């Protein structure tokens, strides 16, 4: 999955954002499992980017709740 920027996250509605968030969390869990097993070599830098993407989505969801 390509990295989402805040500009593209703002264009998503709440339902799409929640589904993307769930997919990202599942992907992060898989990557962490692979990292713990030691089979995650080339994608080890993607964990940090994925965590930041999840944070961006959570930030946008909180902004929507406040409005």
PDB file of N, CA, C and O in Angstrom, chain B, residues numbered from 101:
ATOM      1  N   UNK B 101       0.846  -1.166   0.000  1.00  0.00           N
ATOM      2  CA  UNK B 101       0.000   0.000   0.000  1.00  0.00           C
ATOM      3  C   UNK B 101       0.900   1.240   0.000  1.00  0.00           C
ATOM      4  O   UNK B 101       1.888   1.301   0.732  1.00  0.00           O
ATOM      5  N   UNK B 102       0.554   2.203  -0.810  1.00  0.00           N
ATOM      6  CA  UNK B 102       1.338   3.429  -0.928  1.00  0.00           C
ATOM      7  C   UNK B 102       1.117   4.317   0.296  1.00  0.00           C
ATOM      8  O   UNK B 102       0.059   4.284   0.925  1.00  0.00           O
ATOM      9  N   UNK B 103       2.126   5.099   0.613  1.00  0.00           N
ATOM     10  CA  UNK B 103       2.048   5.976   1.760  1.00  0.00           C
ATOM     11  C   UNK B 103       1.068   7.111   1.483  1.00  0.00           C
ATOM     12  O   UNK B 103       1.125   7.748   0.431  1.00  0.00           O
ATOM     13  N   UNK B 104       0.179   7.355   2.422  1.00  0.00           N
ATOM     14  CA  UNK B 104      -0.814   8.413   2.286  1.00  0.00           C
ATOM     15  C   UNK B 104      -0.287   9.709   2.879  1.00  0.00           C
ATOM     16  O   UNK B 104       0.293   9.714   3.965  1.00  0.00           O
ATOM     17  N   UNK B 105      -0.488  10.787   2.174  1.00  0.00           N
ATOM     18  CA  UNK B 105      -0.150  12.113   2.672  1.00  0.00           C
ATOM     19  C   UNK B 105      -1.393  12.714   3.316  1.00  0.00           C
ATOM     20  O   UNK B 105      -2.513  12.268   3.064  1.00  0.00           O
ATOM     21  N   UNK B 106      -1.188  13.716   4.138  1.00  0.00           N
ATOM     22  CA  UNK B 106      -2.303  14.340   4.847  1.00  0.00           C
ATOM     23  C   UNK B 106      -3.316  14.932   3.873  1.00  0.00           C
ATOM     24  O   UNK B 106      -4.515  14.939   4.152  1.00  0.00           O
ATOM     25  N   UNK B 107      -2.846  15.422   2.743  1.00  0.00           N
ATOM     26  CA  UNK B 107      -3.748  15.999   1.744  1.00  0.00           C
ATOM     27  C   UNK B 107      -4.739  14.940   1.238  1.00  0.00           C
ATOM     28  O   UNK B 107      -5.929  15.225   1.101  1.00  0.00           O
ATOM     29  N   UNK B 108      -4.263  13.744   0.965  1.00  0.00           N
ATOM     30  CA  UNK B 108      -5.159  12.697   0.465  1.00  0.00           C
ATOM     31  C   UNK B 108      -6.014  12.112   1.585  1.00  0.00           C
ATOM     32  O   UNK B 108      -7.123  11.640   1.335  1.00  0.00           O
ATOM     33  N   UNK B 109      -5.512  12.139   2.806  1.00  0.00           N
ATOM     34  CA  UNK B 109      -6.302  11.653   3.945  1.00  0.00           C
ATOM     35  C   UNK B 109      -7.490  12.569   4.185  1.00  0.00           C
ATOM     36  O   UNK B 109      -8.579  12.099   4.515  1.00  0.00           O
ATOM     37  N   UNK B 110      -7.293  13.873   4.022  1.00  0.00           N
ATOM     38  CA  UNK B 110      -8.381  14.835   4.238  1.00  0.00           C
ATOM     39  C   UNK B 110      -9.513  14.665   3.227  1.00  0.00           C
ATOM     40  O   UNK B 110     -10.643  15.069   3.498  1.00  0.00           O
ATOM     41  N   UNK B 111      -9.230  14.079   2.075  1.00  0.00           N
ATOM     42  CA  UNK B 111     -10.247  13.891   1.048  1.00  0.00           C
ATOM     43  C   UNK B 111     -11.145  12.686   1.332  1.00  0.00           C
ATOM     44  O   UNK B 111     -12.224  12.575   0.750  1.00  0.00           O
ATOM     45  N   UNK B 112     -10.721  11.789   2.210  1.00  0.00           N
ATOM     46  CA  UNK B 112     -11.497  10.589   2.510  1.00  0.00           C
ATOM     47  C   UNK B 112     -12.625  10.907   3.489  1.00  0.00           C
ATOM     48  O   UNK B 112     -12.496  11.774   4.354  1.00  0.00           O
ATOM     49  N   UNK B 113     -13.734  10.183   3.331  1.00  0.00           N
ATOM     50  CA  UNK B 113     -14.805  10.343   4.311  1.00  0.00           C
ATOM     51  C   UNK B 113     -14.521   9.426   5.506  1.00  0.00           C
ATOM     52  O   UNK B 113     -13.564   8.653   5.483  1.00  0.00           O
ATOM     53  N   UNK B 114     -15.334   9.512   6.519  1.00  0.00           N
ATOM     54  CA  UNK B 114     -15.069   8.815   7.780  1.00  0.00           C
ATOM     55  C   UNK B 114     -15.071   7.295   7.623  1.00  0.00           C
ATOM     56  O   UNK B 114     -14.244   6.616   8.231  1.00  0.00           O
ATOM     57  N   UNK B 115     -15.968   6.761   6.834  1.00  0.00           N
ATOM     58  CA  UNK B 115     -16.059   5.309   6.649  1.00  0.00           C
ATOM     59  C   UNK B 115     -14.819   4.775   5.937  1.00  0.00           C
ATOM     60  O   UNK B 115     -14.244   3.769   6.353  1.00  0.00           O
ATOM     61  N   UNK B 116     -14.412   5.447   4.869  1.00  0.00           N
ATOM     62  CA  UNK B 116     -13.213   5.028   4.142  1.00  0.00           C
ATOM     63  C   UNK B 116     -11.969   5.145   5.009  1.00  0.00           C
ATOM     64  O   UNK B 116     -11.073   4.303   4.954  1.00  0.00           O
ATOM     65  N   UNK B 117     -11.929   6.191   5.801  1.00  0.00           N
ATOM     66  CA  UNK B 117     -10.778   6.416   6.671  1.00  0.00           C
ATOM     67  C   UNK B 117     -10.662   5.312   7.724  1.00  0.00           C
ATOM     68  O   UNK B 117      -9.566   4.834   8.016  1.00  0.00           O
ATOM     69  N   UNK B 118     -11.789   4.920   8.281  1.00  0.00           N
ATOM     70  CA  UNK B 118     -11.771   3.853   9.284  1.00  0.00           C
ATOM     71  C   UNK B 118     -11.361   2.516   8.675  1.00  0.00           C
ATOM     72  O   UNK B 118     -10.645   1.739   9.307  1.00  0.00           O
ATOM     73  N   UNK B 119     -11.807   2.247   7.457  1.00  0.00           N
ATOM     74  CA  UNK B 119     -11.421   0.982   6.817  1.00  0.00           C
ATOM     75  C   UNK B 119      -9.931   0.984   6.471  1.00  0.00           C
ATOM     76  O   UNK B 119      -9.260  -0.035   6.634  1.00  0.00           O
ATOM     77  N   UNK B 120      -9.407   2.115   5.994  1.00  0.00           N
ATOM     78  CA  UNK B 120      -7.964   2.229   5.715  1.00  0.00           C
ATOM     79  C   UNK B 120      -7.155   2.061   6.992  1.00  0.00           C
ATOM     80  O   UNK B 120      -6.101   1.426   6.994  1.00  0.00           O
ATOM     81  N   UNK B 121      -7.661   2.639   8.080  1.00  0.00           N
ATOM     82  CA  UNK B 121      -6.978   2.551   9.366  1.00  0.00           C
ATOM     83  C   UNK B 121      -6.897   1.095   9.826  1.00  0.00           C
ATOM     84  O   UNK B 121      -5.857   0.645  10.307  1.00  0.00           O
ATOM     85  N   UNK B 122      -7.981   0.379   9.677  1.00  0.00           N
ATOM     86  CA  UNK B 122      -8.001  -1.031  10.067  1.00  0.00           C
ATOM     87  C   UNK B 122      -7.027  -1.843   9.213  1.00  0.00           C
ATOM     88  O   UNK B 122      -6.305  -2.689   9.740  1.00  0.00           O
ATOM     89  N   UNK B 123      -6.999  -1.598   7.901  1.00  0.00           N
ATOM     90  CA  UNK B 123      -6.068  -2.299   7.014  1.00  0.00           C
ATOM     91  C   UNK B 123      -4.620  -2.008   7.389  1.00  0.00           C
ATOM     92  O   UNK B 123      -3.779  -2.908   7.386  1.00  0.00           O
ATOM     93  N   UNK B 124      -4.335  -0.769   7.708  1.00  0.00           N
ATOM     94  CA  UNK B 124      -2.973  -0.383   8.079  1.00  0.00           C
ATOM     95  C   UNK B 124      -2.549  -1.037   9.382  1.00  0.00           C
ATOM     96  O   UNK B 124      -1.401  -1.457   9.529  1.00  0.00           O
ATOM     97  N   UNK B 125      -3.469  -1.122  10.323  1.00  0.00           N
ATOM     98  CA  UNK B 125      -3.147  -1.767  11.602  1.00  0.00           C
ATOM     99  C   UNK B 125      -2.865  -3.253  11.426  1.00  0.00           C
ATOM    100  O   UNK B 125      -1.969  -3.800  12.069  1.00  0.00           O
ATOM    101  N   UNK B 126      -3.626  -3.900  10.556  1.00  0.00           N
ATOM    102  CA  UNK B 126      -3.390  -5.317  10.279  1.00  0.00           C
ATOM    103  C   UNK B 126      -2.027  -5.505   9.612  1.00  0.00           C
ATOM    104  O   UNK B 126      -1.275  -6.417   9.957  1.00  0.00           O
ATOM    105  N   UNK B 127      -1.723  -4.638   8.660  1.00  0.00           N
ATOM    106  CA  UNK B 127      -0.439  -4.708   7.971  1.00  0.00           C
ATOM    107  C   UNK B 127       0.721  -4.467   8.942  1.00  0.00           C
ATOM    108  O   UNK B 127       1.752  -5.134   8.855  1.00  0.00           O
ATOM    109  N   UNK B 128       0.556  -3.527   9.853  1.00  0.00           N
ATOM    110  CA  UNK B 128       1.587  -3.244  10.841  1.00  0.00           C
ATOM    111  C   UNK B 128       1.803  -4.447  11.761  1.00  0.00           C
ATOM    112  O   UNK B 128       2.938  -4.776  12.106  1.00  0.00           O
ATOM    113  N   UNK B 129       0.720  -5.090  12.150  1.00  0.00           N
ATOM    114  CA  UNK B 129       0.839  -6.273  13.004  1.00  0.00           C
ATOM    115  C   UNK B 129       1.611  -7.393  12.292  1.00  0.00           C
ATOM    116  O   UNK B 129       2.440  -8.071  12.900  1.00  0.00           O
ATOM    117  N   UNK B 130       1.330  -7.574  11.008  1.00  0.00           N
ATOM    118  CA  UNK B 130       2.046  -8.590  10.237  1.00  0.00           C
ATOM    119  C   UNK B 130       3.530  -8.250  10.127  1.00  0.00           C
ATOM    120  O   UNK B 130       4.387  -9.124  10.255  1.00  0.00           O
ATOM    121  N   UNK B 131       3.826  -6.965   9.886  1.00  0.00           N
ATOM    122  CA  UNK B 131       5.223  -6.555   9.769  1.00  0.00           C
ATOM    123  C   UNK B 131       5.966  -6.728  11.089  1.00  0.00           C
ATOM    124  O   UNK B 131       7.122  -7.150  11.102  1.00  0.00           O
ATOM    125  N   UNK B 132       5.314  -6.410  12.186  1.00  0.00           N
ATOM    126  CA  UNK B 132       5.952  -6.572  13.497  1.00  0.00           C
ATOM    127  C   UNK B 132       6.204  -8.042  13.802  1.00  0.00           C
ATOM    128  O   UNK B 132       7.226  -8.390  14.392  1.00  0.00           O
ATOM    129  N   UNK B 133       5.278  -8.902  13.403  1.00  0.00           N
ATOM    130  CA  UNK B 133       5.459 -10.335  13.597  1.00  0.00           C
ATOM    131  C   UNK B 133       6.645 -10.837  12.788  1.00  0.00           C
ATOM    132  O   UNK B 133       7.472 -11.597  13.290  1.00  0.00           O
ATOM    133  N   UNK B 134       6.722 -10.407  11.532  1.00  0.00           N
ATOM    134  CA  UNK B 134       7.839 -10.802  10.681  1.00  0.00           C
ATOM    135  C   UNK B 134       9.163 -10.261  11.224  1.00  0.00           C
ATOM    136  O   UNK B 134      10.188 -10.937  11.140  1.00  0.00           O
ATOM    137  N   UNK B 135       9.146  -9.067  11.771  1.00  0.00           N
ATOM    138  CA  UNK B 135      10.362  -8.476  12.323  1.00  0.00           C
ATOM    139  C   UNK B 135      10.824  -9.266  13.547  1.00  0.00           C
ATOM    140  O   UNK B 135      12.022  -9.460  13.753  1.00  0.00           O
ATOM    141  N   UNK B 136       9.877  -9.713  14.347  1.00  0.00           N
ATOM    142  CA  UNK B 136      10.222 -10.496  15.528  1.00  0.00           C
ATOM    143  C   UNK B 136      10.798 -11.862  15.139  1.00  0.00           C
ATOM    144  O   UNK B 136      11.674 -12.395  15.821  1.00  0.00           O
ATOM    145  N   UNK B 137      10.298 -12.412  14.044  1.00  0.00           N
ATOM    146  CA  UNK B 137      10.810 -13.700  13.559  1.00  0.00           C
ATOM    147  C   UNK B 137      12.157 -13.549  12.880  1.00  0.00           C
ATOM    148  O   UNK B 137      12.919 -14.510  12.770  1.00  0.00           O
ATOM    149  N   UNK B 138      12.444 -12.347  12.427  1.00  0.00           N
ATOM    150  CA  UNK B 138      13.699 -12.102  11.739  1.00  0.00           C
ATOM    151  C   UNK B 138      13.622 -12.291  10.244  1.00  0.00           C
ATOM    152  O   UNK B 138      14.654 -12.384   9.579  1.00  0.00           O
ATOM    153  N   UNK B 139      12.421 -12.351   9.699  1.00  0.00           N
ATOM    154  CA  UNK B 139      12.252 -12.547   8.258  1.00  0.00           C
ATOM    155  C   UNK B 139      11.965 -11.245   7.517  1.00  0.00           C
ATOM    156  O   UNK B 139      11.756 -11.254   6.303  1.00  0.00           O
ATOM    157  N   UNK B 140      11.955 -10.144   8.228  1.00  0.00           N
ATOM    158  CA  UNK B 140      11.667  -8.838   7.623  1.00  0.00           C
ATOM    159  C   UNK B 140      12.978  -8.106   7.404  1.00  0.00           C
ATOM    160  O   UNK B 140      13.485  -7.456   8.318  1.00  0.00           O
ATOM    161  N   UNK B 141      13.524  -8.201   6.221  1.00  0.00           N
ATOM    162  CA  UNK B 141      14.822  -7.586   5.946  1.00  0.00           C
ATOM    163  C   UNK B 141      14.664  -6.291   5.154  1.00  0.00           C
ATOM    164  O   UNK B 141      15.016  -5.220   5.648  1.00  0.00           O
ATOM    165  N   UNK B 142      14.148  -6.374   3.954  1.00  0.00           N
ATOM    166  CA  UNK B 142      14.081  -5.217   3.058  1.00  0.00           C
ATOM    167  C   UNK B 142      13.030  -4.201   3.491  1.00  0.00           C
ATOM    168  O   UNK B 142      13.170  -3.012   3.202  1.00  0.00           O
ATOM    169  N   UNK B 143      11.983  -4.645   4.175  1.00  0.00           N
ATOM    170  CA  UNK B 143      10.869  -3.760   4.520  1.00  0.00           C
ATOM    171  C   UNK B 143      10.953  -3.222   5.945  1.00  0.00           C
ATOM    172  O   UNK B 143       9.970  -2.679   6.447  1.00  0.00           O
ATOM    173  N   UNK B 144      12.084  -3.357   6.600  1.00  0.00           N
ATOM    174  CA  UNK B 144      12.165  -2.943   8.001  1.00  0.00           C
ATOM    175  C   UNK B 144      11.934  -1.441   8.169  1.00  0.00           C
ATOM    176  O   UNK B 144      11.451  -1.018   9.220  1.00  0.00           O
ATOM    177  N   UNK B 145      12.258  -0.637   7.183  1.00  0.00           N
ATOM    178  CA  UNK B 145      12.029   0.801   7.264  1.00  0.00           C
ATOM    179  C   UNK B 145      10.579   1.200   7.066  1.00  0.00           C
ATOM    180  O   UNK B 145      10.197   2.332   7.366  1.00  0.00           O
ATOM    181  N   UNK B 146       9.779   0.292   6.570  1.00  0.00           N
ATOM    182  CA  UNK B 146       8.375   0.604   6.316  1.00  0.00           C
ATOM    183  C   UNK B 146       7.538   0.620   7.588  1.00  0.00           C
ATOM    184  O   UNK B 146       6.443   1.181   7.602  1.00  0.00           O
ATOM    185  N   UNK B 147       8.041   0.013   8.651  1.00  0.00           N
ATOM    186  CA  UNK B 147       7.285  -0.013   9.906  1.00  0.00           C
ATOM    187  C   UNK B 147       7.088   1.407  10.433  1.00  0.00           C
ATOM    188  O   UNK B 147       5.988   1.776  10.844  1.00  0.00           O
ATOM    189  N   UNK B 148       8.146   2.189  10.418  1.00  0.00           N
ATOM    190  CA  UNK B 148       8.065   3.561  10.916  1.00  0.00           C
ATOM    191  C   UNK B 148       7.101   4.397  10.068  1.00  0.00           C
ATOM    192  O   UNK B 148       6.295   5.156  10.606  1.00  0.00           O
ATOM    193  N   UNK B 149       7.188   4.256   8.758  1.00  0.00           N
ATOM    194  CA  UNK B 149       6.300   5.010   7.867  1.00  0.00           C
ATOM    195  C   UNK B 149       4.845   4.622   8.092  1.00  0.00           C
ATOM    196  O   UNK B 149       3.958   5.475   8.054  1.00  0.00           O
ATOM    197  N   UNK B 150       4.602   3.345   8.324  1.00  0.00           N
ATOM    198  CA  UNK B 150       3.242   2.863   8.547  1.00  0.00           C
ATOM    199  C   UNK B 150       2.694   3.397   9.875  1.00  0.00           C
ATOM    200  O   UNK B 150       1.520   3.757   9.960  1.00  0.00           O
ATOM    201  N   UNK B 151       3.525   3.447  10.892  1.00  0.00           N
ATOM    202  CA  UNK B 151       3.100   4.007  12.176  1.00  0.00           C
ATOM    203  C   UNK B 151       2.721   5.473  12.033  1.00  0.00           C
ATOM    204  O   UNK B 151       1.735   5.921  12.619  1.00  0.00           O
ATOM    205  N   UNK B 152       3.492   6.219  11.263  1.00  0.00           N
ATOM    206  CA  UNK B 152       3.196   7.635  11.053  1.00  0.00           C
ATOM    207  C   UNK B 152       1.907   7.817  10.255  1.00  0.00           C
ATOM    208  O   UNK B 152       1.133   8.739  10.509  1.00  0.00           O
ATOM    209  N   UNK B 153       1.689   6.933   9.297  1.00  0.00           N
ATOM    210  CA  UNK B 153       0.465   6.996   8.503  1.00  0.00           C
ATOM    211  C   UNK B 153      -0.755   6.740   9.389  1.00  0.00           C
ATOM    212  O   UNK B 153      -1.777   7.414   9.252  1.00  0.00           O
ATOM    213  N   UNK B 154      -0.649   5.775  10.287  1.00  0.00           N
ATOM    214  CA  UNK B 154      -1.741   5.484  11.218  1.00  0.00           C
ATOM    215  C   UNK B 154      -2.003   6.699  12.105  1.00  0.00           C
ATOM    216  O   UNK B 154      -3.155   7.035  12.379  1.00  0.00           O
ATOM    217  N   UNK B 155      -0.945   7.351  12.550  1.00  0.00           N
ATOM    218  CA  UNK B 155      -1.098   8.544  13.382  1.00  0.00           C
ATOM    219  C   UNK B 155      -1.805   9.657  12.618  1.00  0.00           C
ATOM    220  O   UNK B 155      -2.638  10.367  13.180  1.00  0.00           O
ATOM    221  N   UNK B 156      -1.474   9.810  11.337  1.00  0.00           N
ATOM    222  CA  UNK B 156      -2.142  10.833  10.519  1.00  0.00           C
ATOM    223  C   UNK B 156      -3.642  10.543  10.401  1.00  0.00           C
ATOM    224  O   UNK B 156      -4.466  11.453  10.489  1.00  0.00           O
ATOM    225  N   UNK B 157      -3.979   9.280  10.204  1.00  0.00           N
ATOM    226  CA  UNK B 157      -5.395   8.918  10.082  1.00  0.00           C
ATOM    227  C   UNK B 157      -6.135   9.149  11.395  1.00  0.00           C
ATOM    228  O   UNK B 157      -7.266   9.634  11.393  1.00  0.00           O
ATOM    229  N   UNK B 158      -5.506   8.806  12.510  1.00  0.00           N
ATOM    230  CA  UNK B 158      -6.143   9.036  13.807  1.00  0.00           C
ATOM    231  C   UNK B 158      -6.315  10.524  14.079  1.00  0.00           C
ATOM    232  O   UNK B 158      -7.318  10.941  14.658  1.00  0.00           O
ATOM    233  N   UNK B 159      -5.348  11.316  13.667  1.00  0.00           N
ATOM    234  CA  UNK B 159      -5.450  12.761  13.823  1.00  0.00           C
ATOM    235  C   UNK B 159      -6.640  13.300  13.045  1.00  0.00           C
ATOM    236  O   UNK B 159      -7.407  14.120  13.550  1.00  0.00           O
ATOM    237  N   UNK B 160      -6.784  12.838  11.824  1.00  0.00           N
ATOM    238  CA  UNK B 160      -7.904  13.300  10.985  1.00  0.00           C
ATOM    239  C   UNK B 160      -9.244  12.864  11.577  1.00  0.00           C
ATOM    240  O   UNK B 160     -10.205  13.635  11.554  1.00  0.00           O
ATOM    241  N   UNK B 161      -9.324  11.641  12.107  1.00  0.00           N
ATOM    242  CA  UNK B 161     -10.570  11.185  12.725  1.00  0.00           C
ATOM    243  C   UNK B 161     -10.915  12.049  13.938  1.00  0.00           C
ATOM    244  O   UNK B 161     -12.083  12.377  14.146  1.00  0.00           O
ATOM    245  N   UNK B 162      -9.931  12.417  14.728  1.00  0.00           N
ATOM    246  CA  UNK B 162     -10.187  13.297  15.875  1.00  0.00           C
ATOM    247  C   UNK B 162     -10.618  14.683  15.429  1.00  0.00           C
ATOM    248  O   UNK B 162     -11.461  15.305  16.074  1.00  0.00           O
ATOM    249  N   UNK B 163     -10.049  15.177  14.330  1.00  0.00           N
ATOM    250  CA  UNK B 163     -10.489  16.462  13.794  1.00  0.00           C
ATOM    251  C   UNK B 163     -11.949  16.402  13.363  1.00  0.00           C
ATOM    252  O   UNK B 163     -12.704  17.352  13.571  1.00  0.00           O
ATOM    253  N   UNK B 164     -12.341  15.284  12.763  1.00  0.00           N
ATOM    254  CA  UNK B 164     -13.740  15.129  12.315  1.00  0.00           C
ATOM    255  C   UNK B 164     -14.692  15.100  13.504  1.00  0.00           C
ATOM    256  O   UNK B 164     -15.794  15.644  13.435  1.00  0.00           O
ATOM    257  N   UNK B 165     -14.268  14.469  14.588  1.00  0.00           N
ATOM    258  CA  UNK B 165     -15.129  14.388  15.768  1.00  0.00           C
ATOM    259  C   UNK B 165     -15.352  15.767  16.389  1.00  0.00           C
ATOM    260  O   UNK B 165     -16.437  16.052  16.894  1.00  0.00           O
ATOM    261  N   UNK B 166     -14.339  16.614  16.352  1.00  0.00           N
ATOM    262  CA  UNK B 166     -14.438  17.941  16.964  1.00  0.00           C
ATOM    263  C   UNK B 166     -15.311  18.890  16.165  1.00  0.00           C
ATOM    264  O   UNK B 166     -15.826  19.863  16.717  1.00  0.00           O
ATOM    265  N   UNK B 167     -15.486  18.630  14.889  1.00  0.00           N
ATOM    266  CA  UNK B 167     -16.289  19.534  14.059  1.00  0.00           C
ATOM    267  C   UNK B 167     -17.755  19.301  14.210  1.00  0.00           C
ATOM    268  O   UNK B 167     -18.557  19.985  13.574  1.00  0.00           O
TER     269      UNK B 167
END
